[in-house]
Amino acid sequence: MSSANQTQQASTPVQARESLGARLLKLPHWLLALILPLIVLLTWQVVTTTGIVAPWSLPTPAAVVAAAGELLEGGELGKHVGISTQRVLLGFFFGSLLGLLFGALVGLSRLADALLGLSIGALRAVPSLAWVPLLILWMKMGEDSKVTLVIIGAFFPVFTTVALALRHVDRQLIEAARAFGLNGLKLLRTVQLPAVVPSVFSGLRLALAQAWLFLVAAELLGASMGLGYLLTDSQNNGRIDRLILTIILLAVFGKITDALLSVAERWAINRWT
């Protein structure tokens, strides 16, 4: 009897934990997603207001909000966000388009794979910052060099995922489609494209993340406007409140653009698969 009671008592915390997890899972997804940011915000508030962390090292959340208000009042924040978003979207569009075209070419043609695969793979290994001095020499420090760097960043994830996905489409499925007279573009549209849609969007989402990463690299080294420039300017002037604000903005806008792409992904999967 004693053993049975002990077993029951030992299982009670496990059951309680399971029931708590089950209750949490019933909450809306967006509410669950806010739990960690709220914990971080609360911890940040506590360690800064109690003096555990010095203000010069980590300002309070209120100080960061005040810095945002200051930049908004002067009209600077909107300009920085606007130009960075424009650079990302342009670079992402053209980089993804080129990645789709070359990825499809290499994935569908063994000759193209033999001619291009090795060279593109080698270029993919070049770090983002290595391109910056070359692009500045070729295109100076204008918009072209920054957008081109973002294009480079967005190109490789799309190229890699599309090429690999097309190369690994079920051969039996392709042969069956050819037996029904499907070839060329018709085969691509009706069989191969639906098979690779999830992989294509995985590549696009990786490309979007890379686009933001390469944007910051471009703006850190050669810009007078943009979020990357704001990072450098804040560091040079000792404005850690603006520095943290910029990091938060990069995270927020990166997530917003990724969420918009995920909506397109769901539509495409429903449409093609």
C-alpha positions in Angstrom: 0.0 0.0 0.0 2.8 2.3 1.0 4.6 1.6 -2.3 1.4 2.4 -4.3 1.0 5.7 -2.4 4.6 6.7 -3.2 4.1 5.8 -6.9 0.9 7.9 -7.0 2.6 10.8 -5.2 5.6 10.6 -7.6 3.4 10.7 -10.7 1.4 13.7 -9.4 4.0 16.4 -10.4 4.4 14.8 -13.8 0.6 14.8 -14.3 0.5 18.5 -13.1 3.2 19.4 -15.6 1.5 17.6 -18.4 -1.8 19.3 -17.6 -0.1 22.7 -17.5 1.5 22.0 -20.9 -1.9 21.0 -22.2 -3.5 24.2 -20.9 -0.8 26.3 -22.4 -1.2 24.7 -25.8 -4.9 25.7 -25.8 -3.8 29.4 -25.8 -3.6 31.2 -29.1 -0.2 30.8 -30.9 0.5 34.5 -30.9 0.0 34.6 -27.1 2.4 31.8 -26.6 4.9 33.5 -28.8 4.8 36.6 -26.6 5.8 34.8 -23.4 9.6 34.8 -24.0 9.8 38.4 -25.2 7.8 39.5 -22.1 10.1 37.5 -19.8 13.1 39.1 -21.5 11.5 42.6 -21.2 10.7 42.0 -17.5 14.2 40.8 -16.7 15.7 43.8 -18.6 13.5 46.2 -16.6 14.5 44.6 -13.3 18.3 44.4 -13.9 18.4 48.0 -15.1 16.2 49.7 -12.5 17.8 47.8 -9.6 21.3 48.7 -10.6 22.4 45.2 -11.2 23.6 46.4 -14.6 25.1 49.9 -15.0 23.0 52.3 -17.2 26.0 53.0 -19.5 26.2 49.3 -20.2 22.4 48.6 -20.6 19.9 51.4 -20.6 16.3 50.9 -19.3 13.5 50.0 -21.7 12.1 53.5 -21.1 15.4 55.0 -22.2 15.2 53.0 -25.5 11.6 54.1 -26.0 12.7 57.7 -25.4 15.4 57.3 -28.0 12.9 56.0 -30.5 10.6 59.1 -29.8 13.6 61.4 -30.2 14.4 59.9 -33.6 10.8 59.9 -34.7 10.4 63.6 -33.8 13.3 64.5 -35.9 12.1 62.4 -38.8 15.3 60.4 -38.9 13.9 57.0 -37.9 11.4 56.8 -40.8 14.1 57.6 -43.2 16.5 55.0 -41.8 13.8 52.3 -41.8 12.5 53.3 -45.3 15.9 53.2 -47.1 16.9 49.9 -45.4 13.6 48.2 -46.3 13.9 49.4 -49.9 17.4 48.0 -50.2 16.4 44.7 -48.7 13.3 44.3 -50.9 15.1 45.2 -54.1 18.1 43.0 -53.3 15.9 40.1 -52.2 13.7 40.3 -55.3 16.5 40.3 -57.9 18.7 37.9 -55.9 15.8 35.4 -55.5 14.9 35.7 -59.1 18.5 35.0 -60.2 18.6 32.1 -57.7 15.4 30.6 -59.0 16.6 30.8 -62.6 20.1 29.4 -62.0 18.9 26.9 -59.5 16.3 25.6 -62.0 18.9 25.4 -64.7 21.4 23.5 -62.6 18.8 21.3 -61.1 17.3 20.3 -64.4 20.4 20.0 -66.6 23.4 17.8 -65.8 25.4 19.9 -68.3 24.6 23.1 -66.5 25.4 21.5 -63.2 28.8 20.4 -64.5 29.5 23.9 -65.9 28.2 26.1 -63.1 27.9 24.0 -59.9 31.6 24.1 -58.8 32.1 27.8 -59.5 28.9 29.0 -57.8 29.6 26.7 -54.9 33.0 28.3 -54.5 31.6 31.9 -54.6 29.0 30.9 -52.0 31.9 30.3 -49.5 33.1 33.9 -49.8 32.2 35.9 -46.6 29.9 38.8 -47.1 32.4 41.5 -45.9 34.9 40.3 -48.6 32.6 41.6 -51.3 32.3 45.1 -49.8 35.7 46.7 -50.9 35.4 45.2 -54.4 31.8 46.6 -54.8 32.9 50.0 -53.5 35.8 50.1 -56.0 33.5 49.0 -58.9 30.3 51.0 -58.0 31.5 53.6 -55.5 29.5 54.1 -52.3 26.1 54.7 -53.9 22.9 52.6 -53.8 24.1 50.2 -56.5 26.9 48.7 -54.4 24.6 48.2 -51.4 21.7 46.6 -53.4 24.2 44.4 -55.2 25.6 43.1 -51.9 22.1 42.2 -50.8 21.5 40.5 -54.2 24.5 38.3 -53.6 23.3 37.4 -50.1 19.8 36.5 -51.3 21.0 34.5 -54.4 22.8 31.6 -52.8 20.2 30.2 -50.5 17.6 30.2 -53.3 20.0 28.7 -55.8 21.1 25.9 -53.5 17.6 24.8 -52.3 16.0 25.0 -55.8 18.9 23.1 -57.5 18.9 20.4 -54.8 15.1 20.1 -54.7 14.7 19.7 -58.5 17.6 17.2 -58.6 15.8 15.0 -56.0 12.3 15.0 -57.4 11.1 11.4 -57.5 12.3 9.9 -60.8 9.4 7.5 -61.0 7.0 10.4 -60.8 8.8 12.1 -63.7 8.9 9.0 -65.8 5.1 8.4 -65.2 4.4 12.0 -66.3 6.5 11.5 -69.4 4.6 8.4 -70.2 1.5 10.5 -70.3 3.2 12.9 -72.8 4.3 15.6 -70.4 7.7 17.2 -71.3 9.5 20.5 -71.0 7.6 23.4 -69.5 4.4 21.3 -69.1 6.3 18.7 -67.0 8.0 21.5 -65.0 4.6 23.2 -64.3 2.5 20.2 -63.5 4.9 17.8 -61.8 8.3 19.3 -60.8 7.2 22.7 -59.6 4.5 21.4 -57.2 7.0 18.9 -55.9 9.6 21.6 -54.9 7.3 24.4 -53.7 8.0 23.8 -50.0 11.8 23.7 -50.7 11.6 26.8 -52.8 10.0 28.8 -50.0 12.5 27.4 -47.4 15.2 28.9 -49.7 13.3 32.2 -50.0 13.0 32.5 -46.3 16.7 31.8 -45.8 17.4 34.3 -48.6 15.3 37.0 -46.8 17.3 36.5 -43.6 20.5 36.7 -45.6 19.3 39.9 -47.3 18.9 41.6 -43.9 22.3 40.3 -42.8 24.1 41.5 -46.0 22.3 44.8 -45.8 23.7 45.5 -42.4 27.2 44.6 -43.7 26.8 47.0 -46.6 25.5 49.9 -44.4 28.0 49.4 -41.6 30.9 50.1 -44.0 29.6 52.6 -46.5 26.4 54.4 -45.9 25.0 57.7 -44.7 21.5 56.5 -44.1 19.9 53.2 -43.0 19.7 51.0 -40.0 23.3 49.7 -40.4 24.5 53.3 -40.5 22.5 54.0 -37.4 24.3 51.2 -35.6 27.7 52.7 -36.5 26.6 56.2 -35.7 25.2 55.2 -32.3 28.4 53.3 -31.4 30.6 56.2 -32.4 28.5 58.6 -30.3 28.2 56.3 -27.3 24.4 56.1 -27.7 23.8 52.6 -26.5 20.0 53.4 -26.3 19.9 54.0 -30.0 22.1 51.0 -30.6 19.7 48.6 -28.8 16.8 50.3 -30.5 18.3 49.6 -33.9 18.9 45.9 -33.0 15.3 45.6 -31.9 14.1 47.3 -35.2 16.2 44.9 -37.3 14.6 41.9 -35.4 11.1 43.3 -35.7 11.3 44.2 -39.4 13.1 41.0 -40.2 10.2 39.1 -38.6 7.5 41.1 -40.3 8.9 40.5 -43.7 9.4 36.8 -42.9 5.7 36.6 -41.7 4.6 38.2 -45.0 6.6 35.6 -46.9 5.1 32.8 -44.9 1.6 34.0 -45.9 2.7 33.7 -49.6 4.2 30.2 -48.8 0.9 28.9 -47.4 -1.0 30.3 -50.5 1.5 28.7 -52.9 1.4 25.3 -51.1 -2.4 25.3 -51.2 -2.3 26.3 -54.9 0.4 23.9 -56.1 0.4 20.9 -53.9 
